[in-house]
Amino acid sequence: MKPDNNNEALMAWEYNETALKDTRSLLLDSLSYINELRKQQSLKVISPNCAPPSDREEVFCEELGSIIEKNTTNKLFDKAVDSHKRQQYQKNKF
C-alpha cells in the first residue's frame, strides 16, 4: 500500500518497489539462463555432437582469452588459492 503524506515513507516505499522490480528482473534473467543451459545439456545427452548456438553473447566475449593469459602469467589465482589454504591451515592448527 502506497503511503500518502509522509515524504520519508514515500521514498522508502519507492526504494522498496525499485528493489523488488530489480530483484524480479534478475531472477527472471537467471531462470532464463538456467533454462537455456538445461536445454543445451539435454541436447548434448541426446546428440553428443550437438553444438551450442553461436548467436548468444558470452559474458566475457573476447576478454576471456586475455584474462586467462594474464592469470597464467601472473599466477594470480594460484597465489590466492595458496594464500587461502595457508590461512585455513593456520586457523585449524591452533
Buried (B, 14 or more C-beta within 10 A) or exposed (E): EEEEEEEEEEEEBEEEEEEEEEEEEEEEEEEEEEEEEEEBEEBEEEEEEEEEEEEEEEEEEEEEEEEEEEEEEEEEEEEEEEEEEEEEEEEEEE
